[in-house]
Amino acid sequence: MAVEFRVAIAEDVPELGRICYEAFKDISERHGFEPDFPSVELASLVVGLLVQNEDVQSVAAVDGGVLRGSNFLNMWGDIGGIGPISVDPGAQGEGIGRKLMLDALAHAAQQGVEMVRLCQDAFNMQSLALYASVGFVVREPLAYLALSTAGPADADCRPGTADDLDAMEELSRRVYGVSRRGEGALLMQLGFPCLVRERGGRVRGYLLGTAMGHGLAESDADLLALMASMGASTEDAHAFVPMRNGELYRQALAAGHRNQKVMNLMSVGPYEEPVGTWAPSVMF
């Protein structure tokens, strides 16, 4: 029976969460890496948050009434971010992943979203080939770092609030050339950890915790201070660092942050390199 695609609904979440957990666990452990999702419960939580968000196109792959996989396209701002995409290990190799990706790209085009991005595990040769074959281009190698808990927390770093969104958006437009306000507002509303660094009465940088969060700053020093403070204040904190910013990467390692894996930032459509200091999310 041909695989069909439909909008994912709340009743799908437990099974889609299981598939997401199993798929990421399978590929990670085959390459000697820790799974991205330590439990089915966490994978289901992430899937559930995406399914219920109206600015996310959530798609389920169904084969004869049986769920086989899912993909998500977030449209929280000017750029569409794809992921996580997962296919049940027992159904892999049947072209479902390719169809899910093409479906997401088609939806982005229908919505007028020209810039689409994702992050891909560098060790996963299958997904790298798949994404390249449907038009994605590698733009930046990223180090996924486990943040040191040793601190010290920076005195200029404090929890971010909704009152900081204007300053965060201004930084985003300056560094990325686009707004990430909707993304930041949503993650803060959902309770994701957020720190800002304020000096001289002005926000100089911010960092949203977990792999779904991103960071921006006026300088490497500002971002390093935010990373140290996030690690000292948040359990199991992580952040991405663009590896071509060699000085930032070296200083991050010297501060005790440790490599977990390398990922590739990939894009379809117009792409301009960020200008300044930035730390992407797992989507871009």
KOLVEX-32309 format. One line per 8 residues: their letters; for each residue x, y, z of N, C-alpha, C. Coordinates in pm, 1 decimal. Layout:
a> X Y Z X Y Z X Y Z  ...
This chain:
mavefrva> 84.6 -119.9 0.0 0.0 0.0 0.0 87.5 124.0 0.0  49.1 225.7 -78.5 128.3 347.5 -88.4 121.8 426.6 41.7  235.6 483.3 77.9 241.7 565.9 198.2 170.0 697.6 170.5  87.5 739.8 265.8 14.7 865.6 255.1 68.8 963.8 358.9  48.3 1092.4 330.7 94.0 1196.5 421.9 -25.2 1281.0 463.7  -33.3 1307.7 591.3 -141.3 1390.0 645.6 -89.3 1471.4 761.8  -168.7 1568.8 802.6 -132.3 1651.1 918.2 -131.3 1564.7 1044.0  -24.1 1574.5 1120.6 -15.4 1500.6 1246.2 -110.2 1561.3 1348.8
iaedvpel> -171.7 1476.9 1428.7 -266.3 1522.0 1530.7 -221.0 1473.5 1668.0  -286.8 1524.1 1771.2 -245.3 1494.3 1908.0 -244.3 1344.2 1936.4  -340.6 1270.4 1879.5 -348.3 1127.1 1903.6 -228.3 1051.3 1845.6  -156.9 1113.9 1751.3 -39.8 1051.6 1690.9 85.7 1063.0 1777.0  84.9 1155.1 1871.9 208.6 1192.6 1940.7 278.9 1075.1 2008.8  209.4 989.9 2084.5 282.4 880.3 2150.2 358.5 791.6 2051.0  295.1 755.0 1940.5 362.6 667.7 1845.2 470.1 742.2 1766.9  442.4 866.2 1728.4 545.0 944.1 1657.6 663.2 973.2 1748.9
gricyeaf> 636.6 994.0 1877.5 745.7 1012.7 1973.1 831.0 888.2 1984.8  766.6 771.1 1988.1 842.2 645.2 1993.2 928.1 628.4 1867.5  869.2 655.6 1750.8 944.3 641.9 1626.7 1063.1 737.7 1625.0  1040.8 860.8 1666.5 1148.0 960.2 1670.0 1261.0 912.6 1761.2  1225.2 864.4 1879.7 1325.9 815.5 1973.9 1403.5 698.0 1915.1  1332.4 600.2 1861.4 1397.4 480.1 1809.0 1486.1 512.3 1689.7  1439.3 600.2 1600.9 1516.8 632.0 1481.1 1646.6 703.5 1516.1  1639.4 802.4 1604.3 1759.9 875.6 1642.1 1852.9 787.4 1725.9
kdiserhg> 1796.9 704.8 1811.6 1877.3 613.3 1893.0 1952.4 515.5 1803.2  1884.3 461.6 1703.7 1944.2 362.8 1614.3 2064.2 419.1 1539.7  2046.2 534.3 1475.8 2156.4 589.9 1394.9 2270.2 638.1 1483.6  2239.2 696.2 1598.8 2344.7 746.9 1687.2 2429.0 633.3 1743.4  2363.8 530.8 1793.9 2437.8 421.6 1856.2 2517.2 341.4 1754.2  2469.7 334.1 1630.0 2545.9 264.1 1526.6 2677.0 335.2 1496.2  2681.6 465.2 1526.6 2803.7 542.1 1500.7 2878.0 577.9 1629.1  2834.7 521.5 1741.7 2906.8 542.0 1866.5 2878.2 673.0 1936.2
fepdfpsv> 2760.0 732.0 1910.5 2722.9 858.2 1974.2 2604.2 837.0 2067.7  2593.5 926.2 2166.5 2478.2 924.2 2254.8 2353.9 967.5 2177.0  2238.3 903.7 2203.5 2115.1 943.6 2134.9 2078.9 1088.8 2165.2  2017.8 1155.1 2066.6 1973.4 1293.1 2088.1 1863.3 1299.8 2193.3  1778.7 1199.1 2196.3 1669.6 1193.4 2293.7 1699.7 1080.2 2392.0  1724.6 1110.7 2519.2 1758.8 1006.2 2615.4 1642.5 915.4 2651.6  1519.5 954.4 2615.1 1403.5 872.6 2651.1 1290.8 895.8 2550.9  1199.5 798.8 2545.6 1079.4 813.4 2462.9 997.7 932.2 2512.5
elaslvvg> 995.6 952.3 2643.7 915.2 1060.0 2701.3 960.6 1196.3 2650.1  1093.1 1218.7 2643.5 1142.6 1347.3 2596.1 1113.5 1364.8 2447.3  1133.4 1259.5 2368.3 1102.7 1267.8 2225.6 955.2 1299.5 2204.5  869.1 1236.8 2283.6 725.1 1261.1 2271.8 689.5 1403.0 2314.1  760.3 1456.5 2414.2 736.8 1593.1 2457.8 768.5 1691.3 2344.9  883.5 1671.9 2278.8 922.0 1760.5 2168.6 822.0 1748.3 2054.1  788.5 1625.8 2016.5 691.7 1605.1 1908.4 557.9 1669.3 1943.9  514.8 1652.6 2067.3 388.0 1711.2 2109.8 387.6 1863.1 2103.9
llvqnedv> 498.2 1925.2 2146.0 507.3 2070.9 2139.7 495.6 2120.2 1995.8  558.0 2048.2 1902.6 554.0 2089.3 1762.6 416.0 2066.3 1701.7  354.6 1951.8 1732.2 223.9 1920.3 1675.7 119.4 2022.1 1716.6  128.0 2070.7 1839.0 24.8 2162.4 1887.0 50.3 2307.9 1847.5  166.5 2337.3 1788.3 198.6 2475.0 1753.2 145.9 2508.6 1614.5  67.2 2614.1 1604.9 1.1 2647.8 1478.4 98.2 2699.4 1372.3  217.3 2740.6 1412.3 316.0 2788.6 1315.9 411.4 2678.6 1270.5  378.0 2554.3 1300.5 457.7 2439.4 1257.9 372.0 2349.4 1169.9
qsvaavdg> 421.5 2317.0 1051.2 356.6 2219.7 965.9 404.2 2081.1 1009.6  316.4 2004.8 1074.5 350.0 1873.3 1127.6 288.4 1767.3 1037.2  371.2 1680.8 980.8 323.8 1583.2 883.1 358.0 1442.7 930.3  260.6 1353.6 921.5 279.8 1212.9 955.8 274.7 1129.4 828.8  362.5 1030.6 820.3 361.3 932.8 711.7 285.0 810.7 760.8  183.5 768.2 682.5 95.8 659.1 724.0 92.0 553.1 614.8  110.0 427.8 655.0 108.8 315.6 560.8 2.6 216.2 607.1  -111.0 214.3 536.6 -218.8 122.8 574.5 -270.5 145.1 714.5
gvlrgsnf> -274.4 270.4 755.3 -322.1 304.5 889.3 -215.4 298.2 996.2  -93.9 256.3 959.7 16.3 245.9 1055.8 111.2 364.3 1039.0  140.6 434.2 1147.1 232.9 546.9 1142.4 374.3 497.9 1116.7  442.6 562.9 1020.3 577.6 521.6 983.1 683.1 628.7 1006.4  641.4 754.0 1024.3 739.5 860.2 1044.7 674.1 995.9 1046.1  757.6 1098.3 1061.2 705.0 1234.6 1067.1 813.5 1334.7 1031.2  768.3 1454.4 1000.3 859.7 1566.1 975.7 789.5 1694.4 1016.7  870.3 1796.9 1046.7 816.0 1922.5 1097.1 884.4 2039.5 1028.3
lnmwgdig> 804.8 2136.5 986.6 855.6 2259.3 926.5 808.4 2375.4 1012.0  901.4 2438.3 1086.1 860.4 2553.5 1166.5 870.8 2679.6 1082.9  770.8 2764.0 1098.5 766.3 2891.8 1028.0 743.1 3002.2 1129.7  836.8 3008.5 1227.7 826.5 3104.9 1336.1 877.0 3242.1 1295.1  940.4 3252.6 1180.6 996.4 3380.6 1137.7 1013.3 3382.3 987.6  1116.7 3449.5 942.0 1139.4 3465.5 799.2 1202.5 3342.1 735.5  1255.5 3251.8 817.0 1323.6 3131.9 767.9 1249.0 3008.2 816.4  1230.2 2911.9 727.3 1168.6 2786.0 766.9 1274.4 2690.0 817.1
gigpisvd> 1251.2 2629.9 932.2 1344.2 2532.7 988.1 1283.1 2393.9 987.7  1355.6 2295.5 936.3 1303.9 2159.6 925.6 1363.1 2070.3 1034.7  1276.8 1987.0 1093.1 1321.3 1886.5 1187.1 1242.8 1888.3 1317.3  1251.0 1776.1 1391.8 1323.1 1653.2 1354.7 1243.9 1569.8 1254.7  1314.6 1509.5 1160.4 1254.9 1415.2 1067.0 1295.3 1275.6 1110.3  1199.9 1182.3 1112.3 1232.0 1046.0 1155.5 1142.0 946.4 1084.6  1198.6 829.7 1058.4 1126.8 718.0 997.7 1151.1 595.5 1083.7  1047.5 518.9 1109.7 1060.7 398.0 1188.7 1171.8 310.5 1130.8
pgaqgegi> 1265.9 265.0 1215.3 1377.1 183.3 1163.7 1331.9 66.3 1077.3  1216.1 8.8 1107.1 1167.2 -103.5 1028.1 1114.3 -66.0 891.7  1095.7 65.8 868.2 1042.7 112.7 740.2 1144.6 196.0 663.0  1267.0 199.0 711.2 1367.9 278.3 641.5 1413.5 208.0 514.4  1463.7 288.3 419.2 1505.5 234.4 290.8 1393.5 224.2 190.0  1273.7 272.9 224.3 1159.0 266.9 134.3 1125.9 401.8 70.8  1212.0 503.0 93.1 1191.0 633.9 32.3 1099.5 725.7 109.9  1061.6 686.8 232.0 969.4 769.4 309.8 1035.0 900.1 351.4
grklmlda> 1162.2 892.7 392.7 1232.0 1014.4 434.1 1240.6 1116.0 322.2  1271.5 1071.6 201.9 1278.9 1163.3 87.6 1142.8 1229.7 62.4  1036.8 1149.2 67.2 903.6 1204.6 41.9 862.9 1304.1 150.3  898.5 1274.1 274.4 869.5 1368.2 383.2 942.6 1500.4 361.9  1068.6 1493.7 315.7 1145.7 1615.2 294.1 1090.3 1694.5 176.3  1056.8 1626.9 68.4 999.6 1696.0 -47.5 865.3 1759.0 -12.6  788.1 1691.8 72.1 659.4 1746.8 115.5 680.1 1876.1 193.8  780.0 1877.7 282.4 807.7 1998.1 361.0 852.8 2112.9 271.1
lahaaqqg> 938.0 2084.4 174.3 984.9 2188.6 82.9 870.0 2241.9 -2.1  780.0 2153.3 -43.8 664.8 2197.1 -122.5 573.9 2287.1 -39.5  555.3 2252.2 86.9 470.8 2335.4 173.3 534.9 2472.6 195.1  666.4 2474.5 214.8 734.5 2602.7 231.9 713.8 2690.5 109.8  726.6 2632.8 -9.0 707.3 2709.8 -131.9 564.6 2762.5 -141.6  467.6 2680.9 -103.1 327.3 2724.6 -106.1 302.5 2842.1 -12.6  375.9 2846.0 97.8 359.7 2953.9 195.9 447.6 3074.1 165.5  522.1 3068.7 55.3 609.1 3179.7 18.6 736.3 3188.0 100.8
vemvrlcq> 775.9 3079.3 166.2 898.5 3076.8 245.1 1011.9 3032.1 153.7  1100.1 3123.9 117.2 1207.5 3092.7 23.1 1329.7 3033.0 91.3  1354.0 3072.2 215.6 1473.3 3027.3 287.7 1436.1 2913.7 382.7  1492.3 2796.2 358.4 1465.4 2678.8 441.2 1598.4 2621.1 487.0  1606.4 2583.1 613.7 1733.1 2536.8 669.0 1712.3 2420.0 765.1  1819.4 2348.3 790.7 1819.5 2238.9 887.0 1963.0 2213.0 931.7  1977.7 2133.1 1037.1 2109.6 2088.1 1080.7 2112.9 1936.3 1073.3  2224.0 1883.9 1021.5 2236.6 1741.5 990.7 2357.4 1683.7 1061.7
dafnmqsl> 2341.2 1564.8 1123.6 2453.7 1499.5 1189.9 2560.6 1464.6 1087.0  2681.9 1515.1 1107.2 2788.5 1495.8 1009.1 2825.2 1348.5 991.0  2802.3 1265.6 1093.8 2837.1 1123.9 1083.2 2735.4 1044.1 1001.2  2619.3 1104.0 974.1 2510.8 1031.8 906.9 2520.2 1052.3 755.9  2591.7 962.4 689.1 2612.9 975.2 545.0 2482.8 962.1 465.9  2388.2 884.0 517.1 2261.7 865.6 445.0 2181.8 994.8 439.8  2167.1 1062.0 554.7 2089.2 1185.7 554.5 2162.1 1296.4 479.1  2295.1 1297.9 486.5 2371.4 1398.3 412.5 2345.3 1384.3 263.0
alyasvgf> 2349.6 1261.5 212.8 2323.5 1238.9 70.6 2179.4 1272.7 34.6  2085.7 1235.7 121.8 1944.5 1264.3 96.3 1920.0 1413.9 84.7  1967.9 1489.9 183.1 1941.6 1632.9 183.3 2008.8 1701.6 64.5  2129.6 1659.5 32.8 2197.7 1716.9 -83.3 2120.5 1687.4 -211.2  2064.1 1567.4 -221.4 1994.8 1527.9 -344.1 1865.9 1605.8 -367.1  1805.3 1660.1 -260.7 1682.7 1738.4 -278.3 1711.2 1888.9 -279.5  1839.5 1926.5 -282.0 1873.4 2066.6 -303.7 1943.6 2138.4 -191.9  1963.9 2074.7 -76.1 2029.9 2142.8 34.7 2180.2 2153.9 10.0
vvreplay> 2236.8 2265.0 57.3 2379.2 2293.0 44.1 2438.7 2309.3 184.0  2553.6 2246.1 209.0 2621.1 2263.0 337.5 2675.8 2405.0 348.3  2641.9 2473.7 456.7 2684.7 2613.0 475.5 2785.3 2631.1 588.2  2775.5 2547.6 693.6 2860.5 2571.3 810.5 2874.1 2444.1 892.7  2997.1 2403.1 927.6 3014.0 2294.7 1024.7 2995.7 2350.2 1166.6  2922.8 2275.4 1247.5 2888.7 2320.7 1382.0 2937.4 2221.4 1485.9  2995.0 2272.5 1593.7 3028.7 2188.8 1708.0 2914.4 2196.4 1808.4  2860.0 2080.2 1844.8 2756.8 2073.7 1947.4 2827.5 2047.8 2079.4
lalstagp> 2821.5 2146.1 2168.1 2900.4 2144.8 2290.2 2814.2 2120.4 2413.8  2863.1 2032.8 2501.6 2805.8 2021.3 2635.2 2869.1 2131.1 2719.5  2787.2 2220.4 2773.4 2840.2 2336.0 2844.0 2890.0 2298.8 2983.5  3005.1 2353.8 3017.7 3065.1 2329.7 3148.0 2975.9 2382.9 3259.0  2970.0 2308.8 3368.0 2892.9 2352.9 3484.6 2977.4 2433.3 3582.1  3107.1 2448.3 3550.8 3199.4 2510.3 3646.2 3186.6 2661.4 3653.5  3122.3 2721.7 3551.6 3109.5 2866.8 3552.5 3242.8 2935.6 3526.6  3267.0 3054.2 3582.2 3174.0 3123.6 3671.5 3062.0 3193.4 3595.3
adadcrpg> 2946.1 3203.3 3660.8 2836.6 3279.5 3602.3 2877.2 3425.4 3593.3  2842.1 3490.1 3484.3 2882.6 3628.5 3460.9 2783.3 3724.4 3526.5  2834.5 3824.4 3594.1 2748.4 3918.3 3666.5 2658.5 3998.4 3575.3  2695.4 4011.8 3446.6 2614.7 4087.7 3352.6 2507.1 4003.5 3285.0  2502.9 3873.6 3314.6 2403.1 3784.8 3255.0 2285.8 3767.4 3350.9  2167.3 3772.9 3296.3 2046.0 3759.5 3376.6 1939.5 3686.8 3294.2  1833.6 3635.8 3358.3 1725.4 3572.1 3282.7 1657.6 3670.9 3188.0  1630.6 3625.1 3066.3 1560.7 3709.4 2970.7 1410.9 3709.6 2996.0
taddldam> 1346.0 3818.3 2958.3 1201.0 3831.5 2973.6 1142.1 3885.1 2844.1  1009.7 3892.1 2839.2 941.8 3945.5 2721.7 983.2 4089.3 2693.6  1024.4 4161.2 2795.7 1068.7 4299.4 2776.5 1197.1 4307.7 2695.1  1269.5 4196.0 2682.8 1395.1 4195.2 2607.3 1375.4 4161.2 2459.5  1253.6 4128.5 2418.9 1231.7 4079.7 2282.5 1267.2 4183.0 2176.6  1242.3 4311.2 2203.6 1278.8 4414.3 2105.3 1429.8 4415.7 2082.4  1504.7 4410.3 2191.1 1650.8 4411.2 2179.5 1700.7 4283.8 2113.9  1639.2 4170.5 2144.8 1677.6 4043.8 2083.8 1649.9 4045.8 1933.8
eelsrrvy> 1536.9 4102.7 1895.9 1505.3 4111.2 1752.8 1603.0 4203.1 1680.3  1640.7 4312.2 1743.4 1736.3 4404.3 1680.3 1869.1 4334.1 1656.6  1913.6 4254.9 1752.8 2036.6 4178.0 1736.2 2023.0 4077.3 1622.9  1908.2 4010.7 1616.5 1885.4 3911.0 1512.6 1891.1 3973.4 1374.3  1828.2 4087.6 1357.7 1829.8 4153.6 1226.6 1970.6 4200.9 1191.1  2045.5 4241.1 1292.1 2180.7 4288.1 1266.3 2273.9 4172.8 1226.4  2259.4 4058.3 1291.8 2350.1 3945.6 1267.5 2301.0 3856.4 1153.9  2172.0 3817.5 1158.3 2115.7 3726.3 1059.3 2056.7 3796.7 937.3
gvsrrgeg> 2019.9 3922.8 954.4 1949.6 3992.9 847.0 1801.6 3962.8 844.9  1753.1 3881.9 939.2 1610.9 3848.4 950.4 1573.1 3847.9 1098.3  1442.5 3841.5 1124.4 1393.5 3838.1 1262.1 1378.2 3694.0 1310.7  1416.2 3670.9 1437.6 1387.2 3544.0 1504.1 1302.9 3569.7 1629.0  1227.6 3679.2 1625.3 1149.2 3720.5 1742.1 1044.1 3615.8 1779.1  969.5 3567.5 1678.5 864.3 3471.2 1708.0 917.4 3346.1 1773.1  1031.5 3300.2 1727.1 1095.6 3182.2 1782.9 1136.2 3205.4 1928.0  1202.4 3319.1 1952.4 1245.3 3350.1 2088.3 1127.9 3364.4 2183.3
allmqlgf> 1022.9 3433.3 2138.9 905.3 3454.0 2223.7 839.1 3321.4 2259.2  828.1 3231.5 2160.8 764.2 3103.2 2185.9 843.6 3019.0 2283.8  974.9 3009.4 2263.7 1056.1 2926.0 2351.7 1056.9 2979.6 2494.1  1060.4 3112.2 2508.0 1053.0 3169.8 2641.5 917.6 3139.3 2706.0  810.9 3149.2 2627.6 677.2 3121.0 2678.4 664.1 2976.2 2724.4  732.7 2885.3 2654.4 727.4 2744.0 2689.0 817.7 2707.9 2806.4  893.7 2805.9 2855.1 977.6 2782.7 2971.7 1120.0 2740.2 2941.6  1162.6 2751.9 2815.2 1301.8 2721.1 2783.1 1392.4 2824.8 2850.8
pclvrerg> 1507.0 2783.6 2902.0 1595.9 2880.7 2967.2 1645.7 2985.3 2868.3  1647.5 3109.5 2910.6 1695.7 3220.0 2827.9 1777.0 3314.2 2914.8  1896.8 3347.8 2868.9 1980.1 3446.0 2936.9 2012.5 3559.1 2841.3  2018.8 3680.0 2893.8 2067.4 3794.7 2817.5 2188.7 3851.7 2889.9  2277.0 3913.0 2813.5 2390.5 3983.1 2874.3 2370.3 4131.6 2850.5  2358.7 4206.0 2959.7 2331.2 4349.3 2952.3 2447.6 4425.8 3012.3  2505.3 4513.1 2934.3 2613.4 4599.7 2980.8 2587.6 4741.5 2931.6  2614.8 4838.4 3018.3 2595.1 4977.8 2979.4 2452.5 5010.1 2942.7
grvrgyll> 2357.8 4940.5 3004.9 2217.5 4967.9 2979.3 2165.9 4912.5 2848.3  2243.1 4824.0 2782.1 2201.3 4769.3 2653.5 2224.8 4618.5 2650.4  2131.4 4545.2 2591.0 2147.5 4401.7 2574.2 2253.1 4376.9 2467.3  2360.1 4306.1 2505.5 2472.0 4280.7 2413.1 2466.7 4140.3 2353.0  2378.1 4055.9 2407.8 2367.6 3920.3 2355.7 2262.7 3842.9 2431.7  2223.1 3729.1 2372.9 2128.2 3641.2 2440.8 2154.1 3497.3 2398.7  2109.2 3403.0 2482.2 2124.8 3261.1 2453.9 2002.8 3187.7 2506.9  1936.1 3116.2 2416.0 1822.5 3030.9 2451.7 1873.6 2888.7 2467.1
gtamghgl> 1843.1 2826.9 2580.4 1898.7 2696.2 2611.0 1834.5 2582.9 2534.2  1896.9 2465.8 2540.0 1863.0 2340.2 2473.2 1896.0 2349.2 2324.5  1894.4 2232.4 2258.7 1930.8 2228.3 2116.8 1835.8 2309.9 2030.5  1712.5 2330.0 2075.7 1616.4 2407.4 1996.6 1641.7 2556.9 2005.6  1724.1 2599.0 2100.9 1750.6 2741.3 2118.4 1872.5 2787.1 2041.2  1885.4 2917.7 2025.0 1999.3 2976.5 1954.4 2050.9 3094.2 2035.2  2162.3 3152.0 1989.8 2218.3 3267.7 2057.7 2279.0 3365.8 1960.0  2286.0 3490.1 2001.5 2345.8 3597.2 1922.7 2413.9 3693.8 2018.2
aesdadll> 2521.6 3754.9 1971.8 2593.2 3847.8 2060.0 2672.1 3948.7 1978.7  2706.4 4059.1 2043.6 2786.4 4162.0 1978.7 2932.4 4120.4 1965.8  2977.7 4027.1 2050.5 3117.5 3985.5 2047.2 3130.5 3842.1 2095.2  3244.4 3779.7 2063.9 3271.2 3645.5 2115.1 3269.2 3644.7 2267.5  3324.2 3748.3 2329.1 3328.9 3754.3 2475.5 3188.7 3752.5 2535.5  3095.7 3821.7 2470.4 2958.0 3823.1 2519.8 2896.5 3683.7 2512.1  2916.9 3614.7 2400.6 2859.0 3481.6 2386.4 2925.2 3382.5 2482.3  3055.0 3392.3 2500.4 3123.9 3303.1 2594.1 3073.7 3323.4 2736.4
almasmga> 3047.9 3447.6 2774.0 2993.6 3474.9 2907.1 2855.2 3412.8 2922.3  2774.7 3419.7 2817.5 2641.1 3360.4 2820.8 2648.8 3208.1 2829.3  2742.7 3148.2 2756.0 2758.2 3003.6 2760.7 2800.8 2957.5 2899.6  2895.9 3027.1 2960.3 2940.8 2991.7 3094.6 2826.2 3003.9 3194.7  2748.8 3109.4 3183.2 2637.8 3131.1 3276.1 2526.3 3030.1 3254.8  2499.0 2994.1 3127.3 2396.3 2893.6 3099.0 2438.6 2758.7 3155.4  2564.8 2721.7 3136.8 2612.9 2595.1 3190.6 2606.5 2589.6 3341.9  2634.8 2702.0 3406.5 2635.9 2705.9 3552.6 2496.0 2706.3 3612.4
stedahaf> 2395.8 2747.3 3533.1 2261.2 2766.7 3588.9 2157.9 2667.0 3537.8  2191.3 2590.2 3434.2 2093.2 2502.1 3370.4 2148.5 2360.1 3361.2  2071.8 2264.0 3404.9 2115.9 2125.6 3401.8 2129.1 2074.7 3258.8  2238.3 2005.2 3230.2 2261.6 1940.9 3100.6 2245.7 2040.6 2985.7  2310.8 2156.3 2997.3 2298.3 2261.8 2896.3 2393.1 2235.7 2778.9  2347.1 2272.4 2659.2 2425.1 2256.7 2537.5 2412.1 2382.2 2452.0  2504.7 2397.7 2358.3 2497.5 2507.3 2261.6 2579.0 2469.0 2139.2  2541.9 2526.4 2025.8 2616.6 2508.1 1902.0 2713.5 2624.4 1881.9
vpmrngel> 2830.1 2593.7 1823.8 2927.4 2696.7 1788.8 2971.9 2673.3 1644.4  2967.6 2776.1 1559.2 3019.3 2761.4 1422.6 3169.9 2738.2 1426.6  3217.0 2628.5 1369.6 3357.3 2591.1 1383.4 3450.8 2678.8 1301.9  3399.5 2749.0 1202.2 3486.5 2838.8 1125.6 3520.2 2966.0 1203.2  3445.5 2991.7 1310.8 3486.7 3097.1 1403.2 3588.1 3033.3 1497.8  3710.8 3017.8 1447.9 3812.1 2943.1 1519.8 3842.7 2996.7 1657.5  3845.2 3129.2 1671.4 3878.1 3188.5 1801.0 3769.1 3157.9 1903.0  3642.5 3172.1 1864.0 3532.6 3140.3 1955.0 3535.8 2993.0 1993.0
yrqalaag> 3556.7 2905.9 1896.7 3559.9 2762.7 1922.4 3673.5 2725.5 2017.6  3792.8 2780.7 1994.2 3906.6 2751.1 2082.0 3880.8 2799.8 2224.3  3826.3 2919.9 2236.3 3800.6 2973.3 2369.4 3690.6 2894.4 2440.2  3593.6 2845.9 2364.0 3488.1 2764.6 2424.5 3546.7 2635.2 2481.1  3634.6 2571.0 2405.9 3698.5 2449.1 2454.6 3787.1 2478.7 2575.7  3859.4 2590.0 2571.3 3945.4 2627.3 2682.7 3864.7 2655.6 2809.0  3740.8 2699.1 2792.1 3654.8 2728.6 2907.1 3594.0 2602.6 2967.2  3619.9 2487.1 2906.4 3570.8 2361.6 2962.7 3449.9 2303.0 2893.6
hrnqkvmn> 3396.0 2371.5 2791.8 3285.6 2315.6 2715.3 3340.7 2202.6 2627.7  3264.1 2094.5 2612.0 3317.7 1974.8 2550.0 3237.9 1931.3 2427.3  3312.6 1888.3 2324.7 3249.8 1841.6 2201.6 3160.5 1720.3 2226.8  3039.9 1724.4 2170.4 2952.5 1608.1 2169.1 2948.6 1545.3 2029.8  2938.9 1630.7 1928.6 2938.5 1583.1 1790.4 2949.3 1704.2 1698.4  2962.8 1675.6 1569.0 2967.1 1780.9 1467.7 2841.9 1769.0 1380.8  2781.2 1882.1 1350.3 2664.9 1885.7 1262.6 2691.8 1983.0 1148.4  2615.4 1968.6 1042.4 2625.5 2058.4 927.7 2500.2 2143.3 917.2
lmsvgpye> 2516.1 2273.9 913.7 2405.8 2363.3 882.0 2388.3 2361.8 730.8  2267.4 2329.4 684.0 2239.1 2319.2 541.7 2120.8 2407.7 505.9  2115.8 2453.1 381.0 2008.0 2543.3 341.2 1963.2 2517.5 198.7  1837.9 2554.1 173.9 1780.9 2564.5 40.3 1733.0 2707.4 24.0  1755.7 2765.7 -92.9 1710.9 2902.4 -116.7 1816.9 3004.0 -81.4  1780.5 3133.0 -83.7 1878.2 3239.5 -56.3 1945.5 3220.0 78.7  2076.1 3247.9 83.5 2150.7 3234.2 208.0 2256.9 3342.6 215.4  2255.1 3416.2 325.1 2361.3 3511.9 354.7 2423.0 3472.8 487.4
epvgtwap> 2554.8 3466.4 490.0 2621.9 3429.3 613.9 2592.7 3532.4 723.4  2567.2 3485.1 845.0 2550.7 3578.9 955.9 2675.1 3665.6 972.5  2653.2 3786.8 1018.6 2763.1 3881.6 1037.2 2781.7 3903.8 1186.8  2892.0 3852.4 1240.7 2915.2 3870.7 1383.2 2921.6 3738.3 1456.6  2880.7 3739.5 1583.2 2890.4 3622.6 1668.9 2752.8 3558.5 1683.5  2746.7 3429.0 1653.2 2616.2 3360.6 1655.1 2632.5 3216.3 1696.8  2523.6 3161.0 1750.9 2517.5 3021.0 1791.5 2382.6 2968.4 1744.0  2380.9 2885.2 1640.0 2253.2 2843.5 1581.0 2176.6 2744.4 1668.2
svmf> 2052.0 2719.8 1630.2 1972.0 2615.3 1692.1 1989.8 2486.9 1611.3  1920.8 2381.2 1651.2 1930.2 2255.4 1580.0 1863.2 2263.6 1443.1  1791.1 2373.8 1415.5 1729.8 2392.6 1285.3 1806.9 2491.2 1197.8  1859.0 2599.8 1258.8 1944.3 2693.4 1186.9 1994.0 2800.2 1282.7
